[in-house]
Amino acid sequence: MSSVRVKLSSTDPVQLDEICGQIKDIADRMKVKMKGPIPLPRQDLKVPVRKCPCGAGRESYETWHMRISKRVIDLGVNEMALRLIMRIPIPKGVNVEMEIRE
């Protein structure tokens, strides 16, 4: 049986949860089997940056953080449900990947 895997990632977990809720509503209305949203481990990126870029003075650093949250949703294949999911307005900071699995 084939299914569709939707991978969502963003720096804002609130936006992710809103989109996951919209996908869940569509799956419930269309009576499509759904597993998820499964939260994946948060990726924490740290970048040390020197406070004085010119090189003069003391060598002191700041650390910038970026946390990336991820979710995975598995759906049964239903053409109408997939069309509705693709029409969901996606905010600028959210990445969505869809793949069909056998």
Buried (B, 14 or more C-beta within 10 A) or exposed (E): EEBBBBBBBBBBBEBBBBBBEBBBEBBEEBEBEBEBBEBBEEEEEEEEEEEEEEEEEEEEEEEEEEEBBBBBBBBBBBEEBBEBBEEEEEEEEBEBEBEEEE
